Structures are given as structure tokens and as C-alpha cells.
Amino acid sequence: MATPKIEKPRGVLNLEAGQKKFQLSMYLPVPKLVLFVEHYWIVRWDLRDEEPYLQQNLPHPTVHLVFERGHSRIVGLMHGKFSQRLEGQGCVFGIKFRPGGFYPFLKSPLSAFTDKSLPIESVFPVHSTVLENTILSKESDEDMVEVAEGFLRQHMPARDQNLTLITDMMNFIVSNHDVTRVEDIADRFGIARRTLQRLFSQYVGIGPKWVIRRYRLHEAAEQLAAHNPVDLPTLALNLGYFDEAHFNKDFKMYVGSTPGAYAKNSSK
């Protein structure tokens, strides 16, 4: 029986508005896969009597294996905002790997895969259309997860000690909001900055500075959408920015609006 993940998703922009248009469910992996997989996600929508809806996300530093009718693929880490147009009726099933968790399957640096998608067959010896039909034909979430886990178990990679290290560093970044510099990670784990950069490029697909900044932007978007007054200069400083102007620039670059405009739109 699949175990639901009871946690508010981060990175889904304007979540409250989106929840009126689609249903998002998340499930935890079995213990044997927890080092590689963060969770499974399923999005369902029925907009047959409504206008299409554009859902936007600020992606995590992760790889997703996505099953969508006629468009199943492996999606690499995305630098910028990702948009998905929802129309009619549909369902998408995804496997969200942990940061670094896809490297043992790919066995080559993820930096070459950033901002790109790969055919499933280029990594796994399977017929993707058959697997896509098998997963999406299931009526229940639990059955979908069961098929996906069976597939992953068949292709389980060897254990990689560096992956455990990457996971520990990611947990350190997420759990400690005062981590705002690459040196904070290097000092905590006793790793030279150059070695740290190389590990992140190989396993995650991008440098640690970008990863820190992305998680802090997730925190900012979450606070701004909480309908509570937010002091922007203080928020910027707490997230490691020198001043509010730099924070506003980064937020607008990646989210597509200023922090003030995002907070205002989230309250509608």
C-alpha cells in the first residue's frame, strides 16, 4: 500500500489558485528506494467545461521521470520556471528523484543533462510506450505507484557513497535557513570548495550556489503566499541577499513577478 506524503509542496507557484484547477497527490517510496527517490506525484485535472489553465513551477534541483500520454520523458534539472498547460481532462504520473539520486541510473555527469529532456529508452532498456500505458491505465494511485516501484526495482543501481554525502548536504541546506554561502557547506562537511563544485556538477547538475539560492527562493515564495505581512528588506537579508534590490531582481528573474506582485496575486 502506497504511503501518502503529507506535506505542502514547495515550488508550485500560486498553489492556492492551482488547487482549484487540479488535484496533486504525492506518495513516499519504499525504504529500498528512499536514497534515490524523493516521492511519486500524480496530477489529475478535469477542465472540459473551463478555459485551459497554465500552471507554473519553480523546479527543485532534481530529475523527474514523467509519464504523460504521448509525451513520457526524463526531465533534467531546470534553471528557470517550468510551465504546464492543463486543458480538457488528463493525468500525469511522475517520479521525483532526490537531488543526485538519478546519477547512479544515468552514470554520467548530470550537468550535461541540465535544461534538457531525454527519451526514457536512452537510460532504461524498456519500451516507454508500454510502460506509459501500463502506469496510466491504472485507476488507483496505489496501483500506479506499484508499477513504478516494480520498474525501479528491476533497474536498481549499485549503492553510491557519494550519493549519501549529497543527500546529507541537501538536508543541511534545507534544514538550516542561515546557510546562504557555499563556504557554509564546505566548512560543515570538511570539503574543499573545488571538490564540492565538482560533486554538485556531476551528481546534481548545477553548482551549490544555485542550489542554495533556489531553496531560499522557495522559502520566499512560500512566505509571500502565506497571507501574512512580510517585511521584504528583512526577508531578503535572511535569505542571504545583500539588499532588497538584489532579492527583487532574482525573484522576478525566476518567478516572473516582483515579490510584492506575487504576494498580491497569491491572495486572490
C-alpha beads as a LAMMPS data file, in Angstrom:
LAMMPS data file: protein, C-alpha beads

268 atoms
267 bonds

1 atom types
1 bond types

-500.0 500.0 xlo xhi
-500.0 500.0 ylo yhi
-500.0 500.0 zlo zhi

Masses

1 110.0

Atoms # bond

1 1 1 0.000 0.000 0.000
2 1 1 1.460 3.345 -1.067
3 1 1 2.047 5.819 1.784
4 1 1 0.770 9.360 1.100
5 1 1 3.238 12.188 1.624
6 1 1 1.540 14.680 3.917
7 1 1 3.471 17.814 3.126
8 1 1 2.723 21.051 1.359
9 1 1 4.560 21.009 -1.981
10 1 1 7.205 23.654 -2.484
11 1 1 7.961 25.169 -5.855
12 1 1 4.358 25.083 -7.098
13 1 1 3.701 28.765 -7.756
14 1 1 0.319 30.253 -6.788
15 1 1 -0.627 26.911 -5.270
16 1 1 -3.988 28.030 -3.878
17 1 1 -5.212 29.077 -7.324
18 1 1 -3.861 25.869 -8.858
19 1 1 -5.633 23.645 -6.362
20 1 1 -8.922 24.907 -7.762
21 1 1 -7.918 23.544 -11.163
22 1 1 -6.096 20.280 -10.459
23 1 1 -5.546 17.617 -7.825
24 1 1 -1.997 16.849 -6.724
25 1 1 -1.187 13.677 -4.780
26 1 1 2.234 12.590 -3.526
27 1 1 3.441 9.215 -2.226
28 1 1 6.598 8.114 -0.438
29 1 1 8.898 5.417 -1.853
30 1 1 9.588 2.107 -0.139
31 1 1 12.729 2.044 2.064
32 1 1 14.850 0.308 -0.620
33 1 1 14.343 3.263 -2.962
34 1 1 14.433 6.151 -0.499
35 1 1 18.060 7.009 -1.267
36 1 1 17.153 7.594 -4.917
37 1 1 13.514 8.715 -4.944
38 1 1 12.014 11.622 -3.020
39 1 1 8.403 10.880 -3.895
40 1 1 5.922 9.976 -6.616
41 1 1 3.468 12.613 -7.766
42 1 1 0.189 12.405 -9.630
43 1 1 -1.641 15.375 -11.131
44 1 1 -5.231 14.976 -12.325
45 1 1 -7.480 17.627 -13.835
46 1 1 -10.869 17.975 -15.492
47 1 1 -11.270 21.317 -17.250
48 1 1 -13.599 20.147 -20.015
49 1 1 -16.071 22.934 -19.222
50 1 1 -13.433 25.550 -18.383
51 1 1 -10.691 27.555 -20.013
52 1 1 -7.204 25.977 -20.138
53 1 1 -5.043 26.713 -17.102
54 1 1 -1.312 27.478 -17.112
55 1 1 0.354 26.072 -14.008
56 1 1 3.841 27.386 -13.262
57 1 1 6.508 25.817 -11.081
58 1 1 9.906 26.838 -9.759
59 1 1 11.639 23.445 -10.002
60 1 1 13.845 21.822 -7.395
61 1 1 17.395 20.702 -8.302
62 1 1 16.059 17.301 -9.278
63 1 1 15.339 14.954 -12.173
64 1 1 11.807 13.746 -12.906
65 1 1 10.701 10.663 -14.793
66 1 1 7.375 11.790 -16.260
67 1 1 4.625 9.619 -17.728
68 1 1 2.213 11.600 -19.874
69 1 1 0.163 10.311 -22.814
70 1 1 2.357 10.600 -25.894
71 1 1 4.980 12.684 -24.113
72 1 1 6.687 10.498 -21.491
73 1 1 10.282 11.513 -20.848
74 1 1 13.100 12.076 -18.360
75 1 1 13.273 15.756 -17.413
76 1 1 16.589 17.141 -16.212
77 1 1 17.143 19.939 -13.736
78 1 1 15.535 23.142 -14.997
79 1 1 17.219 26.506 -14.450
80 1 1 14.127 28.611 -14.833
81 1 1 10.397 28.480 -14.335
82 1 1 8.560 25.486 -15.796
83 1 1 5.039 25.901 -17.179
84 1 1 2.442 23.228 -17.896
85 1 1 -0.755 23.977 -19.831
86 1 1 -3.706 21.995 -18.485
87 1 1 -6.730 21.598 -20.713
88 1 1 -9.531 19.106 -21.165
89 1 1 -9.108 16.111 -18.901
90 1 1 -5.861 14.383 -18.065
91 1 1 -3.454 12.719 -15.711
92 1 1 0.334 12.822 -15.374
93 1 1 2.404 10.493 -13.189
94 1 1 5.897 11.458 -12.100
95 1 1 8.840 10.068 -10.192
96 1 1 10.766 12.824 -8.445
97 1 1 14.313 11.687 -7.743
98 1 1 16.294 13.148 -4.884
99 1 1 18.965 15.696 -5.790
100 1 1 21.763 13.466 -7.065
101 1 1 19.504 10.419 -6.945
102 1 1 19.347 9.953 -10.694
103 1 1 23.103 9.897 -11.221
104 1 1 23.502 6.172 -10.390
105 1 1 20.932 5.387 -13.101
106 1 1 22.420 7.730 -15.719
107 1 1 26.076 7.032 -14.818
108 1 1 27.293 10.270 -16.416
109 1 1 27.506 13.892 -15.188
110 1 1 24.078 15.458 -14.811
111 1 1 25.460 18.864 -15.821
112 1 1 25.258 17.687 -19.463
113 1 1 21.555 16.974 -18.921
114 1 1 20.525 20.292 -17.318
115 1 1 17.614 22.080 -19.052
116 1 1 17.073 19.047 -21.288
117 1 1 14.787 16.057 -21.604
118 1 1 15.853 12.546 -22.555
119 1 1 13.898 9.643 -24.031
120 1 1 13.283 7.006 -21.380
121 1 1 14.864 4.388 -23.671
122 1 1 18.162 6.306 -23.654
123 1 1 18.668 5.359 -19.991
124 1 1 16.486 2.308 -19.356
125 1 1 16.198 -0.782 -21.602
126 1 1 12.396 -0.572 -21.840
127 1 1 9.700 0.283 -24.346
128 1 1 8.482 3.585 -22.904
129 1 1 5.057 3.468 -24.583
130 1 1 4.300 0.106 -22.999
131 1 1 5.375 1.328 -19.569
132 1 1 3.442 4.576 -20.064
133 1 1 0.250 2.677 -20.952
134 1 1 0.689 0.276 -18.044
135 1 1 1.019 3.080 -15.476
136 1 1 -1.609 5.478 -16.842
137 1 1 -4.177 2.723 -17.408
138 1 1 -4.325 2.028 -13.673
139 1 1 -7.346 3.532 -11.934
140 1 1 -5.893 3.961 -8.464
141 1 1 -2.874 5.926 -7.272
142 1 1 -1.664 2.874 -5.357
143 1 1 -1.593 0.719 -8.486
144 1 1 0.321 3.392 -10.409
145 1 1 2.938 3.612 -7.654
146 1 1 3.220 -0.178 -7.510
147 1 1 4.039 -0.406 -11.229
148 1 1 6.577 2.434 -10.979
149 1 1 8.310 0.866 -7.988
150 1 1 8.443 -2.506 -9.701
151 1 1 10.115 -0.843 -12.665
152 1 1 12.690 0.934 -10.487
153 1 1 13.486 -2.220 -8.530
154 1 1 14.224 -4.039 -11.788
155 1 1 16.803 -1.374 -12.625
156 1 1 18.161 -0.708 -9.145
157 1 1 21.700 0.729 -9.408
158 1 1 24.618 -0.081 -7.146
159 1 1 24.858 1.882 -3.905
160 1 1 26.944 5.035 -4.229
161 1 1 28.571 6.527 -1.125
162 1 1 28.798 9.962 -2.726
163 1 1 25.018 9.951 -3.051
164 1 1 24.694 9.628 0.723
165 1 1 27.006 12.620 1.089
166 1 1 24.991 14.657 -1.426
167 1 1 21.782 13.777 0.435
168 1 1 23.286 14.892 3.754
169 1 1 24.404 18.191 2.225
170 1 1 20.974 18.820 0.716
171 1 1 19.296 18.137 4.042
172 1 1 21.728 20.578 5.651
173 1 1 20.801 23.299 3.140
174 1 1 17.052 22.761 3.507
175 1 1 17.023 22.446 7.297
176 1 1 19.294 25.402 8.058
177 1 1 17.883 28.633 6.694
178 1 1 21.041 30.504 7.638
179 1 1 23.029 28.521 5.050
180 1 1 23.464 31.158 2.352
181 1 1 27.058 30.640 1.138
182 1 1 28.919 27.762 -0.494
183 1 1 31.520 28.098 2.270
184 1 1 28.854 27.157 4.827
185 1 1 28.550 23.717 3.192
186 1 1 32.287 23.282 2.612
187 1 1 33.066 24.085 6.252
188 1 1 30.310 21.874 7.645
189 1 1 31.403 18.797 5.681
190 1 1 35.129 19.484 5.528
191 1 1 35.268 19.540 1.730
192 1 1 37.315 21.848 -0.457
193 1 1 35.194 24.273 -2.447
194 1 1 36.512 22.966 -5.778
195 1 1 35.683 19.376 -4.801
196 1 1 32.227 20.493 -3.733
197 1 1 31.646 22.199 -7.077
198 1 1 32.726 19.062 -8.930
199 1 1 30.449 16.797 -6.881
200 1 1 27.419 19.006 -7.445
201 1 1 28.116 19.291 -11.175
202 1 1 28.383 15.534 -11.505
203 1 1 25.561 14.399 -9.228
204 1 1 23.110 17.321 -9.140
205 1 1 23.754 19.014 -12.473
206 1 1 24.492 22.502 -11.208
207 1 1 26.649 24.320 -8.655
208 1 1 25.928 24.553 -4.906
209 1 1 25.445 28.341 -5.014
210 1 1 22.496 27.947 -7.385
211 1 1 21.038 25.167 -5.208
212 1 1 21.196 27.322 -2.079
213 1 1 19.590 30.253 -3.869
214 1 1 16.817 28.080 -5.330
215 1 1 15.807 26.683 -1.949
216 1 1 15.802 30.190 -0.485
217 1 1 13.546 31.394 -3.304
218 1 1 11.184 28.534 -2.482
219 1 1 11.099 29.777 1.104
220 1 1 10.441 33.318 -0.094
221 1 1 7.566 32.258 -2.363
222 1 1 6.055 30.233 0.468
223 1 1 6.218 33.142 2.925
224 1 1 4.837 35.617 0.394
225 1 1 1.881 33.334 -0.363
226 1 1 1.014 32.809 3.320
227 1 1 -1.211 35.925 3.504
228 1 1 0.855 37.320 6.370
229 1 1 2.611 40.706 6.222
230 1 1 6.213 40.274 5.060
231 1 1 8.958 42.828 5.521
232 1 1 10.826 42.488 2.217
233 1 1 14.171 44.014 3.305
234 1 1 14.313 41.654 6.294
235 1 1 13.277 38.680 4.167
236 1 1 15.998 39.486 1.632
237 1 1 18.684 39.677 4.320
238 1 1 17.509 36.440 5.950
239 1 1 17.810 34.670 2.596
240 1 1 21.399 35.789 2.141
241 1 1 20.939 38.767 -0.184
242 1 1 22.964 41.939 0.301
243 1 1 19.892 44.107 -0.153
244 1 1 16.267 44.085 -1.250
245 1 1 17.133 45.163 -4.815
246 1 1 19.176 42.018 -5.496
247 1 1 16.433 39.862 -3.997
248 1 1 13.765 41.545 -6.133
249 1 1 15.877 41.032 -9.255
250 1 1 16.415 37.320 -8.581
251 1 1 12.802 36.723 -7.627
252 1 1 11.472 38.419 -10.761
253 1 1 14.010 36.638 -12.969
254 1 1 12.983 33.162 -11.798
255 1 1 9.371 33.590 -10.690
256 1 1 8.286 36.140 -13.284
257 1 1 6.964 38.860 -10.981
258 1 1 8.201 41.043 -8.166
259 1 1 7.831 39.724 -4.601
260 1 1 5.119 42.317 -3.918
261 1 1 3.136 41.388 -7.013
262 1 1 3.458 37.672 -6.221
263 1 1 2.140 38.195 -2.689
264 1 1 -0.767 40.241 -4.049
265 1 1 -1.695 37.669 -6.704
266 1 1 -1.434 34.808 -4.205
267 1 1 -4.106 36.446 -2.043
268 1 1 -6.719 36.395 -4.828

Bonds

1 1 1 2
2 1 2 3
3 1 3 4
4 1 4 5
5 1 5 6
6 1 6 7
7 1 7 8
8 1 8 9
9 1 9 10
10 1 10 11
11 1 11 12
12 1 12 13
13 1 13 14
14 1 14 15
15 1 15 16
16 1 16 17
17 1 17 18
18 1 18 19
19 1 19 20
20 1 20 21
21 1 21 22
22 1 22 23
23 1 23 24
24 1 24 25
25 1 25 26
26 1 26 27
27 1 27 28
28 1 28 29
29 1 29 30
30 1 30 31
31 1 31 32
32 1 32 33
33 1 33 34
34 1 34 35
35 1 35 36
36 1 36 37
37 1 37 38
38 1 38 39
39 1 39 40
40 1 40 41
41 1 41 42
42 1 42 43
43 1 43 44
44 1 44 45
45 1 45 46
46 1 46 47
47 1 47 48
48 1 48 49
49 1 49 50
50 1 50 51
51 1 51 52
52 1 52 53
53 1 53 54
54 1 54 55
55 1 55 56
56 1 56 57
57 1 57 58
58 1 58 59
59 1 59 60
60 1 60 61
61 1 61 62
62 1 62 63
63 1 63 64
64 1 64 65
65 1 65 66
66 1 66 67
67 1 67 68
68 1 68 69
69 1 69 70
70 1 70 71
71 1 71 72
72 1 72 73
73 1 73 74
74 1 74 75
75 1 75 76
76 1 76 77
77 1 77 78
78 1 78 79
79 1 79 80
80 1 80 81
81 1 81 82
82 1 82 83
83 1 83 84
84 1 84 85
85 1 85 86
86 1 86 87
87 1 87 88
88 1 88 89
89 1 89 90
90 1 90 91
91 1 91 92
92 1 92 93
93 1 93 94
94 1 94 95
95 1 95 96
96 1 96 97
97 1 97 98
98 1 98 99
99 1 99 100
100 1 100 101
101 1 101 102
102 1 102 103
103 1 103 104
104 1 104 105
105 1 105 106
106 1 106 107
107 1 107 108
108 1 108 109
109 1 109 110
110 1 110 111
111 1 111 112
112 1 112 113
113 1 113 114
114 1 114 115
115 1 115 116
116 1 116 117
117 1 117 118
118 1 118 119
119 1 119 120
120 1 120 121
121 1 121 122
122 1 122 123
123 1 123 124
124 1 124 125
125 1 125 126
126 1 126 127
127 1 127 128
128 1 128 129
129 1 129 130
130 1 130 131
131 1 131 132
132 1 132 133
133 1 133 134
134 1 134 135
135 1 135 136
136 1 136 137
137 1 137 138
138 1 138 139
139 1 139 140
140 1 140 141
141 1 141 142
142 1 142 143
143 1 143 144
144 1 144 145
145 1 145 146
146 1 146 147
147 1 147 148
148 1 148 149
149 1 149 150
150 1 150 151
151 1 151 152
152 1 152 153
153 1 153 154
154 1 154 155
155 1 155 156
156 1 156 157
157 1 157 158
158 1 158 159
159 1 159 160
160 1 160 161
161 1 161 162
162 1 162 163
163 1 163 164
164 1 164 165
165 1 165 166
166 1 166 167
167 1 167 168
168 1 168 169
169 1 169 170
170 1 170 171
171 1 171 172
172 1 172 173
173 1 173 174
174 1 174 175
175 1 175 176
176 1 176 177
177 1 177 178
178 1 178 179
179 1 179 180
180 1 180 181
181 1 181 182
182 1 182 183
183 1 183 184
184 1 184 185
185 1 185 186
186 1 186 187
187 1 187 188
188 1 188 189
189 1 189 190
190 1 190 191
191 1 191 192
192 1 192 193
193 1 193 194
194 1 194 195
195 1 195 196
196 1 196 197
197 1 197 198
198 1 198 199
199 1 199 200
200 1 200 201
201 1 201 202
202 1 202 203
203 1 203 204
204 1 204 205
205 1 205 206
206 1 206 207
207 1 207 208
208 1 208 209
209 1 209 210
210 1 210 211
211 1 211 212
212 1 212 213
213 1 213 214
214 1 214 215
215 1 215 216
216 1 216 217
217 1 217 218
218 1 218 219
219 1 219 220
220 1 220 221
221 1 221 222
222 1 222 223
223 1 223 224
224 1 224 225
225 1 225 226
226 1 226 227
227 1 227 228
228 1 228 229
229 1 229 230
230 1 230 231
231 1 231 232
232 1 232 233
233 1 233 234
234 1 234 235
235 1 235 236
236 1 236 237
237 1 237 238
238 1 238 239
239 1 239 240
240 1 240 241
241 1 241 242
242 1 242 243
243 1 243 244
244 1 244 245
245 1 245 246
246 1 246 247
247 1 247 248
248 1 248 249
249 1 249 250
250 1 250 251
251 1 251 252
252 1 252 253
253 1 253 254
254 1 254 255
255 1 255 256
256 1 256 257
257 1 257 258
258 1 258 259
259 1 259 260
260 1 260 261
261 1 261 262
262 1 262 263
263 1 263 264
264 1 264 265
265 1 265 266
266 1 266 267
267 1 267 268
